[in-house]
Amino acid sequence: MMGPGMGHRPSGPPPGAGTGGRPGPGPGAQPGGHGPGGRGPGGFAMMAPVVKARNFKGSFRRLLDLLRPEASLVVFVLVLGIVSVTFAIVGPRILGNATNIVFDGVISKQIPEGVTKAEVVAGLRLTGKDQQADMVQSMNLVPGQGVDFAALGGVLLTLLIVFVVSAVFGWAQSYLMSGVTQRTVYRLRGDADRKLGTLPLSYFDRQSRGDTLSRITNDIDNIAQTLQQSLTQLITSLLTVVGVLLMMFTISPILAVISLLTVPLSVVVTILIAGRSQKQFAAQWERTGRLNGHIEEMHTGHAIVKVFGRQPEAIAEFDARNEHLFQASYRAQFISGIIQPALNFLANLNYVAIAVIGGVRVASGQMSLGDVQAFIQYSRQFTMPIVQTASIANVLQSAVASAERVFELLDEPQEIPDVARPARVGSVQGRVVLDDVSFRYEPAKPLIDHLDLTVEPGSTVAIVGPTGAGKTTLVNLLMRFYELDGGRILVDGIDIREMRRDDLRRTFGMVLQDAWLFKGTIRDNIVYGRDGATEEQMTAAAQAAHVDHFVRTLPDGYDTVLDDESSSVSAGEKQLLTIARAFLVDPPILILDEATSSVDTRTEMLIQRAMAGLMKGRTSFVIAHRLSTIRDAHTILVMDHGRIVETGRHEQLLAAKGFYADLYESQFGKALDEAV
């Protein structure tokens, strides 16, 4: 089977690797969110995005560079935003004109026809009502006429057109920005995926899988949401603040200054409350991760929990962690929920001040009633964009931090590229030579030093030794999952570094100790390594691997869908399916890494017979812990601490009474003692 080599770390795992020398799973699931102004709890992902970037300016510039291919559209989106905001800002002023028409009409109706406005003003001044006279003087009165509904209708129609145009341009802005964002993230996700295909296996050894998945999924999703929502909202908010401020100063500089006094108060309140709520959101993310980790453990090992009667303890642990999460979530939501009422309180104070002062100025004829109404609307529009901008700044900080994590992945050193003019291998004979090979995972810890080995075509080489001896590492070097520190490996006389990796790996068929099956039908899993395989070829491979019989007992046969929770196929049967996959590939060189570890003794014997037929005429490398499975190997390599300490056939090595004999005795002598 062709596939990635999940290498054992013989000298212990490097930092970030899981137990057993394999890259371990990442941290438990964590919720993704941004706290106030962002996504709240509930959007679960592998890990929560980090809150702050280490190099904000550099990462932010690089994030903006991702938009460079969409520069023309971004400029167009900005133009649409300016038009949309401009029309939205003009609306309240037009509505104020409509209010003036109604108010002027109501006052005009109360004045008898034939009396001019000047006479009304003079009469009011004679009676000492100078303030009312100033107000009437500033109004557009037509005594006895009433409300001019024709003019009012024209103003309202204009207002409707203005709001419709603003909405259409705003919709177009959002629509185009959605395309810009998705294409940008599409390219970023593609870059990350291609990068994963070029990273050396050593990267996955030191980096947890959960963290890598989080960079590809959660962090990129965080970037997408920020680009989609925050950038558009940021543009709109800034334009709104500038436009509204200009309109407010054109109406009344005094009222505009009063409104500006609430801005620093709003910012201070937001910062103080958001700072406290952010700590609670961080605690909420952490405790949600702990709760999810507990649930995952209990679900994965539910059979063990039941066997040992630990359900009450598991439930008690869940209740305790759930209570901790409840407390953190309650405080986070409560504290962050104070922001809006506090800002509304300040806005109401501003509203009262504007209403009182504006009313006085209307009564004195310094402002019209419509201008006061428009100013009140502008004051309402002025505060919210400022708060939104502050929230966007926090969300943008998180998005830049996510971008920084993705950029770290993209900047990782990749595999040494294939040579420009690779050597081509025609019909592979299967002669493998390891010439003075040296390799180590960590510079200070030698593993394989100056290893020499020649494997003739068609021979079966068994590799045995204690855990950490370097058996799987040797196989990974053959597949060029790792680069050599010294020496060279030849296949049919060609240095594998002179070959394309794909060409090299197509010469190998591999069956790993861990049975890897993807979600799909049994048929899809068997033909995975060979495109265009016929039904007859697939069935023949299944029969050779003793798969056909148990598959036909399933209700859907070869159309049975497999997944992680599939209970219709046992662990041993899954292993047989991977062996059938290797049969179908029919490679010139085989690598079997403890391929029968999950099958019973009878099936193991059947597999060994089938393997004997498959390995006939092919070079085969067999890694085995159970020494009984490699008695018929042409050559047995006994490895210890990266060195070949013994070589020979089974009987020769037993007769030598050396390291191999001790291994053999430790397995079978102990079994005999226990039987007695």
NURO-246559 format. One line per 2 residues: number of its first residue (from 0); for each residue y, z, x of C-alpha. Coordinates in Angstrom, 1 decimal. Each point is the difference from the previous one (the first is absolute). Example, Ala and Ser with C-alpha at 12.3 -4.5 7.8 and 13.67 -1.06 7.14 Angstrom:
NURO-246559
0) -4.5,7.8,12.3 ~ 3.4,-0.7,1.4
END
This chain:
NURO-246559
0) 0.0,0.0,0.0 ~ 3.4,-0.9,1.4
2) 2.5,2.8,-0.4 ~ 2.1,2.5,1.8
4) -1.6,2.3,2.4 ~ 0.6,3.6,-1.0
6) -0.6,1.5,3.4 ~ -1.2,3.5,0.7
8) 2.1,1.9,2.5 ~ -2.6,1.3,2.5
10) 2.3,2.4,1.8 ~ 1.6,1.5,-3.1
12) 2.6,-1.5,-2.2 ~ 3.5,-0.7,1.1
14) 3.0,1.6,-1.7 ~ 0.1,-1.2,-3.6
16) -3.6,-1.0,-0.2 ~ -2.5,1.5,-2.5
18) -3.1,1.9,0.8 ~ -2.9,-1.7,1.6
20) 2.2,-2.2,2.1 ~ 1.0,-2.2,-2.9
22) 3.5,-0.4,-1.3 ~ 0.3,2.7,-2.6
24) 1.6,-0.1,-3.4 ~ 3.6,0.7,-0.3
26) 1.5,3.0,-1.7 ~ -0.6,0.7,-3.6
28) 1.8,-1.9,-2.6 ~ 3.7,0.7,-0.3
30) 2.5,-1.0,-2.6 ~ 2.6,-2.5,0.8
32) 3.5,0.8,-1.1 ~ 3.5,0.5,1.1
34) 1.2,3.1,-1.8 ~ 3.3,-0.2,-1.8
36) 1.1,-3.4,-0.9 ~ -3.4,-1.6,1.0
38) -3.5,-0.1,-1.2 ~ -1.1,3.4,-1.2
40) -3.4,1.5,0.3 ~ -2.9,-1.8,-1.5
42) -0.1,-3.3,2.0 ~ -3.0,0.8,2.1
44) -0.7,-1.7,3.2 ~ -1.8,0.7,3.3
46) 2.9,1.9,1.5 ~ 3.6,0.7,-1.0
48) 2.6,-2.0,1.9 ~ 1.8,2.0,2.7
50) 3.5,1.0,-1.0 ~ 2.1,-0.8,3.0
52) -0.1,-2.8,2.6 ~ 0.1,0.8,3.7
54) 2.2,-3.0,0.8 ~ 1.8,-0.7,-3.2
56) 2.5,-2.6,1.3 ~ -2.5,-2.0,1.9
58) -2.6,0.0,-2.7 ~ 2.6,-0.7,-2.7
60) 1.2,-3.0,1.9 ~ -3.5,-1.2,0.4
62) -0.7,0.5,-3.7 ~ 3.1,-2.1,-0.8
64) -1.3,-2.7,2.4 ~ -3.0,-0.4,-2.3
66) 2.5,-1.3,-2.6 ~ 1.3,-2.6,2.4
68) -2.2,-2.9,-1.5 ~ 1.6,0.9,-3.3
70) 3.6,0.3,1.3 ~ 1.4,-2.8,-2.3
72) -1.6,1.6,-3.1 ~ 1.2,3.4,1.0
74) 3.6,-1.3,0.3 ~ -0.4,-1.6,-3.4
76) -1.4,3.3,-1.5 ~ 3.1,1.7,1.4
78) 2.3,-2.6,-1.7 ~ -1.9,0.5,-3.3
80) 0.5,3.8,0.4 ~ 3.7,-0.4,0.6
82) 0.3,-2.2,-3.2 ~ -2.2,2.3,-2.1
84) 1.9,3.2,1.1 ~ 3.4,-1.7,-0.4
86) -0.7,-1.0,-3.6 ~ -1.5,3.5,-0.7
88) 3.2,1.6,1.4 ~ 2.3,-2.2,-2.0
90) -1.8,0.9,-3.2 ~ 1.6,3.5,-0.6
92) 3.5,-1.5,0.6 ~ -0.6,-2.6,-2.7
94) -1.4,2.6,-2.3 ~ 3.2,2.0,0.6
96) 2.0,-3.0,-1.2 ~ -2.1,0.0,-3.2
98) 0.8,3.7,-0.5 ~ 3.7,-0.7,0.4
100) -0.2,-2.8,-2.6 ~ -1.6,2.5,-2.5
102) 2.4,2.8,0.8 ~ 3.0,-2.3,-0.1
104) -1.1,-1.3,-3.4 ~ -0.5,3.5,-1.4
106) 3.5,1.0,1.0 ~ 1.5,-3.3,-1.1
108) -1.5,0.4,-3.5 ~ 1.9,3.3,-0.4
110) 3.3,-1.6,0.7 ~ 1.7,-1.8,-3.0
112) 0.4,-3.7,0.3 ~ 3.5,-1.2,0.9
114) 0.5,2.9,2.4 ~ 0.1,-1.0,3.7
116) -1.7,2.0,2.8 ~ 3.5,0.6,1.5
118) 1.2,1.6,-3.2 ~ -3.1,2.3,-0.1
120) 0.6,1.0,3.6 ~ 3.7,0.7,-0.7
122) -0.9,2.1,-3.0 ~ -2.5,2.1,1.9
124) 2.6,0.7,2.8 ~ 2.6,1.0,-2.6
126) -2.4,2.6,-1.3 ~ -0.7,1.3,3.5
128) -3.5,-1.5,0.2 ~ 0.6,-1.6,3.3
130) -3.7,0.2,1.1 ~ -1.2,-1.8,-3.1
132) 2.8,-2.5,0.4 ~ -1.3,-0.7,3.6
134) -3.5,-0.5,-1.3 ~ 1.1,-2.4,-2.8
136) 2.2,-1.8,2.5 ~ -3.1,-0.8,2.2
138) -2.1,-1.2,-2.9 ~ -0.2,-3.6,-1.4
140) 0.9,0.7,-3.6 ~ 0.5,-2.5,-2.9
142) 1.3,2.2,-2.9 ~ -2.1,-0.3,-3.2
144) -2.6,-2.4,1.5 ~ -2.9,2.3,0.7
146) -2.9,-0.8,2.4 ~ -0.1,-3.6,1.3
148) -3.6,-0.7,-0.6 ~ 0.2,-3.5,1.4
150) 1.3,1.3,3.3 ~ -2.5,2.9,-0.1
152) -2.9,-2.5,-0.6 ~ 1.2,-2.1,2.9
154) 0.1,3.0,2.3 ~ -3.5,1.2,-1.1
156) -1.4,-3.5,0.4 ~ 1.4,-0.1,3.5
158) -1.5,3.5,0.7 ~ -3.4,-1.2,-1.3
160) 0.1,-3.1,2.3 ~ 1.0,2.2,3.0
162) -2.9,2.4,-0.6 ~ -2.5,-2.8,-0.5
164) 1.2,-1.8,3.2 ~ -0.3,3.3,1.9
166) -3.5,0.6,-1.3 ~ -1.1,-3.6,0.7
168) 1.3,0.2,3.6 ~ -1.5,3.5,0.4
170) -3.4,-1.3,-1.2 ~ 0.2,-3.0,2.3
172) 0.8,2.4,2.9 ~ -3.0,2.1,-0.7
174) -2.3,-3.1,-0.5 ~ 1.0,-1.6,3.3
176) -0.2,3.3,1.8 ~ -3.5,0.5,-1.3
178) -1.0,-3.3,1.6 ~ 1.8,0.8,3.3
180) -1.7,3.4,0.1 ~ -3.5,-1.2,-0.8
182) 0.1,-2.9,2.4 ~ 1.3,2.3,2.7
184) -2.7,2.6,-0.6 ~ -2.6,-2.8,-0.3
186) 0.9,-1.2,3.5 ~ 0.0,3.6,1.3
188) -3.4,0.8,-1.6 ~ -1.4,-3.2,1.4
190) 1.3,0.8,3.5 ~ -1.6,3.5,-0.2
192) -3.3,-1.5,-1.2 ~ 0.0,-2.5,2.8
194) 0.9,2.7,2.4 ~ -3.0,2.0,-1.0
196) -2.2,-2.9,0.8 ~ 1.3,-0.2,3.6
198) 0.0,3.8,0.8 ~ -2.6,1.2,2.4
200) -2.7,2.3,-1.2 ~ 1.5,2.7,2.1
202) 3.0,0.2,-2.3 ~ -2.2,0.9,-2.9
204) -1.8,2.6,2.1 ~ 3.3,1.9,0.7
206) 1.7,-0.6,-3.4 ~ -1.4,1.5,-3.2
208) -1.0,-2.5,-2.6 ~ 2.0,1.8,-2.7
210) 3.2,-0.3,2.0 ~ -0.6,-3.7,0.6
212) -0.7,-0.7,-3.6 ~ 3.1,2.0,-1.0
214) 2.1,-2.3,2.2 ~ -1.4,-3.1,-1.6
216) 0.2,1.2,-3.6 ~ 2.2,3.0,-0.6
218) 2.7,-0.6,2.6 ~ 0.3,-3.7,-0.8
220) 0.1,0.8,-3.7 ~ 2.7,2.5,0.7
222) 2.0,-2.7,1.8 ~ -0.6,-2.4,-2.9
224) 1.3,2.4,-2.6 ~ 3.1,0.9,2.1
226) 0.9,-3.7,0.6 ~ -0.5,-0.8,-3.6
228) 1.8,2.8,-1.6 ~ 2.2,1.7,2.5
230) 1.7,-3.0,1.6 ~ 0.9,-1.5,-3.3
232) 1.2,3.4,-1.3 ~ 1.8,0.7,3.3
234) 1.9,-3.3,-0.3 ~ 0.8,0.6,-3.7
236) 1.1,3.6,0.6 ~ 2.3,-0.7,2.9
238) 1.6,-2.9,-1.8 ~ 0.4,2.1,-3.1
240) 1.6,2.9,1.9 ~ 2.5,-2.4,1.6
242) 0.8,-2.0,-3.2 ~ 0.3,3.1,-2.2
244) 2.2,1.7,2.5 ~ 2.4,-3.0,0.0
246) 0.1,-0.2,-3.8 ~ 0.7,3.8,-0.2
248) 2.9,-0.3,2.4 ~ 1.4,-3.0,-1.9
250) -0.1,2.0,-3.2 ~ 1.3,3.4,1.2
252) 0.3,1.1,3.7 ~ 0.4,3.6,-1.1
254) -3.2,0.0,-2.1 ~ -1.8,-1.9,2.8
256) 0.8,2.7,2.5 ~ -1.2,2.7,-2.4
258) -3.3,-1.8,-0.4 ~ -0.4,-0.3,3.7
260) 0.2,3.8,0.3 ~ -3.4,0.2,-1.7
262) -1.7,-2.3,2.6 ~ -0.3,2.6,2.9
264) -1.1,2.6,-2.4 ~ -2.7,-2.3,-1.4
266) -1.2,-0.8,3.5 ~ -0.1,3.6,1.1
268) -2.0,1.0,-3.1 ~ -2.4,-2.8,0.5
270) -0.6,0.8,3.7 ~ -0.5,3.7,-0.7
272) -2.4,-0.4,-2.8 ~ -1.9,-3.0,1.4
274) -0.5,1.9,3.3 ~ -1.7,2.8,-1.8
276) -2.1,-2.3,-2.2 ~ -1.1,-2.1,2.9
278) -1.7,3.0,1.6 ~ -1.9,0.6,-3.3
280) -0.9,-3.7,-0.2 ~ -1.4,0.2,3.5
282) -2.0,3.0,-1.0 ~ -1.2,-1.8,-3.1
284) -1.2,-3.0,2.1 ~ -1.8,2.3,2.4
286) -1.7,2.0,-2.7 ~ -0.9,-3.1,-2.0
288) -1.7,-1.3,3.1 ~ -2.0,3.2,0.4
290) -1.0,-0.1,-3.6 ~ -1.1,-3.6,0.3
292) -1.9,0.8,3.2 ~ -1.9,2.8,-1.8
294) -0.7,-2.3,-3.0 ~ -1.3,-2.7,2.3
296) -2.2,2.3,1.9 ~ -1.5,1.6,-3.1
298) -0.5,-3.4,-1.6 ~ -1.6,-1.6,3.1
300) -2.3,3.0,0.6 ~ -0.5,1.0,-3.6
302) -3.8,0.0,0.5 ~ 0.2,2.4,2.9
304) 2.4,2.2,-2.0 ~ -2.5,0.2,-2.9
306) -3.0,0.6,2.3 ~ 1.6,3.0,1.6
308) 1.5,1.3,-3.2 ~ 3.6,-0.2,1.2
310) 1.6,-1.3,-3.3 ~ 1.8,3.3,-0.8
312) 1.5,0.1,3.5 ~ 1.0,-3.7,-0.2
314) 1.6,0.6,-3.4 ~ 1.8,3.1,1.2
316) 1.3,-1.9,3.1 ~ 1.2,-2.8,-2.3
318) 1.8,2.4,-2.3 ~ 1.7,1.7,2.9
320) 1.2,-3.3,1.5 ~ 1.0,-1.3,-3.4
322) 2.1,3.1,-0.6 ~ 1.7,-0.5,3.4
324) 0.7,-3.6,-0.9 ~ 1.4,1.0,-3.4
326) 2.4,2.5,1.5 ~ 1.3,-2.5,2.6
328) 0.3,-2.8,-2.6 ~ 1.7,2.3,-2.5
330) 2.6,1.1,2.5 ~ 0.5,-3.6,1.3
332) 0.5,-1.5,-3.4 ~ 2.2,2.9,-1.2
334) 2.3,0.1,3.0 ~ 0.4,-3.8,0.1
336) 0.6,0.0,-3.7 ~ 3.1,2.2,0.5
338) 1.8,-2.9,1.7 ~ 0.7,-2.0,-3.1
340) 1.3,2.9,-2.2 ~ 2.2,1.2,2.9
342) 1.5,-3.5,0.4 ~ 0.4,-0.3,-3.7
344) 1.9,3.3,0.0 ~ 2.4,-1.3,2.7
346) 0.3,-3.3,-1.9 ~ 0.9,1.9,-3.2
348) 2.7,2.0,1.9 ~ 1.4,-3.3,1.2
350) -0.2,-1.4,-3.6 ~ 1.9,2.9,-1.3
352) 2.7,-0.4,2.6 ~ 0.3,-3.7,-0.6
354) 0.1,0.5,-3.8 ~ 2.7,2.6,0.1
356) 2.2,-1.7,2.6 ~ -0.7,-3.4,-1.5
358) 0.9,1.3,-3.5 ~ 3.3,1.4,1.3
360) 0.8,-3.4,1.7 ~ -0.8,-1.9,-3.2
362) 2.2,2.3,-2.0 ~ 2.8,-0.6,2.6
364) -0.5,-3.8,-0.1 ~ -1.1,-0.1,3.6
366) -3.5,-1.3,-0.9 ~ -1.5,-1.7,-2.9
368) -2.9,1.5,-1.9 ~ -2.2,-2.9,1.0
370) 0.7,0.7,3.7 ~ -1.0,3.6,-0.4
372) -3.2,-1.0,-1.7 ~ -0.7,-2.6,2.8
374) 0.7,2.6,2.6 ~ -2.4,2.5,-1.5
376) -2.7,-2.7,0.1 ~ 0.8,-0.8,3.6
378) -0.1,3.7,0.9 ~ -3.5,0.1,-1.4
380) -1.0,-3.1,1.9 ~ 1.5,1.3,3.2
382) -2.1,3.2,0.6 ~ -3.4,-1.4,-0.6
384) 0.0,-2.7,2.7 ~ 1.0,2.5,2.6
386) -2.9,2.2,-0.9 ~ -2.3,-3.0,0.0
388) 1.2,-1.0,3.4 ~ -0.8,3.4,1.3
390) -3.5,-0.2,-1.5 ~ -0.4,-3.5,1.4
392) 0.9,1.3,3.5 ~ -3.0,2.5,-0.2
394) -2.3,-2.7,-1.3 ~ 1.1,-2.4,2.7
396) -0.7,2.6,2.6 ~ -3.5,0.3,-1.2
398) -0.4,-3.8,-0.2 ~ 1.2,-0.4,3.6
400) -2.4,2.6,1.1 ~ -2.8,-1.9,-1.7
402) 1.2,-3.2,1.6 ~ 0.0,1.8,3.4
404) -3.7,0.9,-0.5 ~ -0.8,-3.6,-0.9
406) 1.9,-1.3,3.0 ~ -2.0,2.4,2.2
408) -3.1,-1.6,-1.2 ~ 1.4,-3.5,0.5
410) 1.1,0.9,3.6 ~ -3.4,1.4,1.0
412) -1.6,-1.9,3.0 ~ -2.4,-2.5,-1.4
414) -3.2,-1.4,1.4 ~ 0.1,-2.1,3.1
416) 0.5,-3.5,-1.4 ~ -2.8,-2.6,0.4
418) 0.3,-2.3,2.9 ~ 2.0,-3.2,-0.6
420) -3.1,-2.2,0.9 ~ -3.0,2.0,-1.1
422) -3.5,-0.8,1.2 ~ -2.2,-1.6,-2.7
424) -3.6,1.1,-0.4 ~ -2.4,-2.5,-1.5
426) -3.5,1.1,-0.7 ~ -0.1,3.7,1.0
428) -3.1,0.9,2.0 ~ 0.7,3.7,0.0
430) 0.1,0.9,3.7 ~ 2.3,3.1,0.4
432) 1.2,1.3,3.3 ~ 2.0,3.2,0.6
434) 1.5,-0.3,3.5 ~ 1.5,3.2,1.5
436) 1.3,1.1,-3.4 ~ 2.3,3.0,-0.2
438) 1.7,1.5,-3.0 ~ 1.6,3.2,-1.2
440) 1.8,1.0,-3.2 ~ 2.3,2.3,1.8
442) 1.1,-0.6,3.6 ~ -0.9,3.5,1.2
444) -3.5,-0.1,-1.6 ~ -2.4,-2.5,1.5
446) -2.7,-1.3,-2.4 ~ -1.6,-3.2,1.4
448) 0.3,-0.6,3.7 ~ -1.3,-3.0,1.9
450) -2.8,-0.9,-2.5 ~ -2.2,-3.0,0.8
452) -2.4,-1.5,-2.5 ~ -1.7,-3.4,-0.5
454) -1.6,-0.8,-3.4 ~ -2.0,-3.2,-0.1
456) 0.0,-2.2,-3.0 ~ -2.4,1.0,-2.8
458) -0.6,3.5,1.3 ~ 0.4,3.2,-1.9
460) 2.0,2.7,1.7 ~ -0.1,3.5,-1.4
462) 2.8,2.4,1.0 ~ -0.8,3.7,-0.3
464) 1.6,3.2,1.2 ~ 1.6,3.2,-1.2
466) 3.1,0.1,-2.1 ~ 3.0,-1.0,2.1
468) -2.0,-2.0,2.5 ~ 1.9,-3.2,-0.7
470) -2.5,-2.0,-2.1 ~ 2.3,-1.2,-2.8
472) 2.8,-0.4,2.5 ~ -2.1,-2.5,1.9
474) -0.5,-2.0,-3.2 ~ 3.7,0.1,-0.8
476) 0.7,-1.4,3.5 ~ -2.4,-2.8,-0.7
478) 1.9,-0.9,-3.2 ~ 3.3,0.4,1.9
480) 1.3,2.6,-2.4 ~ 1.3,1.7,3.2
482) 1.2,-1.6,3.2 ~ -1.8,0.8,3.2
484) 1.7,2.1,2.7 ~ -2.0,-1.8,2.7
486) -2.8,-2.5,0.5 ~ -1.0,-2.8,-2.5
488) -2.4,-0.8,-2.7 ~ -1.6,-3.5,-0.1
490) -1.7,-1.7,-2.9 ~ -2.0,-3.1,1.2
492) 2.0,0.2,3.2 ~ 3.5,0.0,-1.8
494) 2.3,2.9,0.4 ~ 0.6,1.4,-3.5
496) 3.7,0.2,0.9 ~ 0.1,-3.7,0.3
498) -1.3,-0.4,-3.6 ~ 1.9,0.3,-3.3
500) -0.9,3.3,-1.6 ~ -1.1,-1.7,-3.2
502) -2.3,-2.3,2.0 ~ -1.5,2.9,1.9
504) -0.6,2.1,-3.1 ~ -1.6,-2.9,-1.9
506) -2.8,0.1,2.5 ~ -0.8,3.6,-0.9
508) -1.5,1.4,-3.2 ~ 0.5,3.8,-0.4
510) -1.5,2.6,-2.2 ~ 1.8,3.3,0.3
512) -1.3,3.5,-0.6 ~ 2.5,0.4,-2.8
514) -0.8,-2.4,-2.8 ~ 3.3,-1.8,-0.9
516) 0.0,-1.7,-3.4 ~ 3.1,-1.1,-1.9
518) 0.6,0.1,-3.7 ~ -1.8,-3.1,-1.4
520) -3.4,-1.2,-1.0 ~ -3.1,0.4,2.1
522) 0.0,-3.8,0.4 ~ 3.6,0.0,1.4
524) -0.9,2.8,2.5 ~ -3.0,-1.8,1.3
526) 1.7,-3.4,0.5 ~ 3.1,1.6,1.5
528) -0.7,-1.1,3.5 ~ -1.0,-3.6,-0.8
530) 2.2,-2.3,-2.0 ~ -1.8,-2.6,-2.1
532) -3.4,1.7,0.0 ~ -2.3,-1.3,-2.7
534) -1.8,2.2,-2.5 ~ -3.3,-0.8,1.7
536) 1.3,1.1,3.4 ~ 1.5,3.2,-1.5
538) -3.3,0.8,-1.7 ~ -2.0,-0.7,3.1
540) 2.2,2.4,2.0 ~ -0.3,2.6,-2.7
542) -3.8,-0.3,0.0 ~ -0.2,0.2,3.8
544) 2.0,3.3,-0.2 ~ -2.1,1.3,-2.9
546) 3.0,0.0,-2.3 ~ -1.1,-2.5,-2.5
548) -2.5,2.3,-1.7 ~ 2.3,2.9,-0.8
550) 2.9,-2.3,-0.9 ~ -2.1,-1.7,-2.7
552) -0.7,3.3,-1.6 ~ 3.7,0.5,-0.7
554) 1.3,-1.1,-3.4 ~ 2.4,-2.6,1.5
556) -2.1,-0.9,3.0 ~ 2.1,-1.6,2.7
558) 3.0,0.1,-2.3 ~ 0.1,3.8,0.1
560) 3.4,1.2,1.0 ~ 0.2,2.5,2.9
562) 2.7,2.5,0.6 ~ 0.4,3.4,1.6
564) -1.2,1.8,-3.1 ~ -3.0,-2.3,-0.6
566) -3.0,2.2,-0.8 ~ -2.4,-2.9,-0.6
568) -0.4,-0.6,3.8 ~ -1.1,2.7,2.4
570) 1.4,0.4,3.6 ~ -3.2,-1.5,1.4
572) 0.2,-3.0,-2.3 ~ 3.6,-0.6,1.0
574) -1.2,0.0,3.6 ~ -2.6,-2.6,-0.9
576) 2.7,-2.2,-1.5 ~ 1.9,0.0,3.2
578) -3.2,-1.0,1.8 ~ -0.4,-2.8,-2.4
580) 3.5,-1.1,0.8 ~ -1.0,-0.2,3.7
582) -3.1,-1.9,-0.9 ~ 2.1,-2.6,-1.8
584) 2.5,-0.4,2.8 ~ -2.9,-0.9,2.4
586) 2.0,0.6,3.2 ~ -1.2,-0.8,3.6
588) 0.6,3.6,1.1 ~ -0.7,3.1,-2.1
590) 1.5,3.5,0.3 ~ -1.8,2.7,-2.0
592) 1.8,3.4,0.1 ~ -2.6,2.4,-1.4
594) -0.5,-2.5,-2.8 ~ -2.9,1.8,-1.7
596) 1.4,3.5,0.1 ~ 0.4,0.2,-3.8
598) -3.4,-1.3,-1.1 ~ -3.3,1.7,-0.5
600) -2.9,-0.2,2.4 ~ -1.9,-2.6,-2.0
602) 3.0,-2.2,-0.4 ~ 0.9,0.5,3.6
604) -3.4,-1.4,1.0 ~ 0.5,-3.1,-2.3
606) 3.5,-0.5,1.5 ~ -1.4,0.2,3.5
608) -2.5,-2.7,-0.8 ~ 2.7,-2.2,-1.5
610) 2.3,0.7,2.9 ~ -2.7,-1.0,2.4
612) 0.0,-3.4,-1.7 ~ 3.7,-0.2,0.0
614) 0.4,1.0,3.6 ~ -2.6,-2.4,1.2
616) 1.7,-2.5,2.4 ~ 3.3,1.9,-0.3
618) 1.7,2.4,2.4 ~ 0.1,3.4,-1.8
620) 1.8,3.2,0.8 ~ -1.5,3.0,-1.9
622) 1.7,3.4,0.1 ~ -2.4,2.7,-1.1
624) -0.2,3.7,-0.2 ~ -3.6,0.1,-1.4
626) -1.9,-1.2,3.1 ~ -3.0,-0.9,-2.1
628) 1.9,-3.1,-1.3 ~ 0.4,-1.7,3.4
630) -3.5,0.3,1.5 ~ -0.4,-3.8,0.0
632) 3.3,-0.8,1.7 ~ -0.2,-2.2,3.1
634) 2.4,2.3,1.8 ~ 1.2,3.5,-0.7
636) 3.3,1.0,1.5 ~ 0.4,3.8,0.3
638) 3.7,0.9,0.2 ~ 1.6,3.3,0.8
640) 3.7,0.5,0.6 ~ 0.7,-3.7,0.1
642) -2.7,-0.8,2.6 ~ -3.4,-1.6,-0.3
644) -2.3,2.7,1.4 ~ -3.3,-1.7,-0.8
646) -1.3,-3.5,-0.9 ~ -3.4,-1.1,-1.1
648) -2.5,-0.4,-2.8 ~ -1.0,2.9,-2.2
650) -3.3,0.8,1.7 ~ 1.6,-0.3,3.5
652) 2.8,2.4,-0.8 ~ -2.4,2.5,-1.5
654) -2.2,-0.2,3.1 ~ 3.0,0.6,2.2
656) 0.6,3.3,-1.7 ~ 3.7,-0.3,0.5
658) 3.0,0.2,-2.4 ~ -1.6,-2.2,-2.6
660) -3.1,2.0,0.0 ~ 2.0,3.1,-0.6
662) 1.8,-1.6,-2.9 ~ -3.3,-1.1,-1.5
664) -1.5,3.4,0.4 ~ 3.0,1.7,-1.5
666) -0.5,-2.1,-3.2 ~ -3.8,-0.1,-0.4
668) -0.9,3.2,1.7 ~ 2.2,2.0,-2.2
670) -1.3,-1.7,-3.1 ~ -3.6,0.8,1.0
672) 0.9,3.7,0.7 ~ 1.6,0.3,-3.4
674) -3.1,-1.6,-1.7 ~ -2.2,2.5,1.7
END
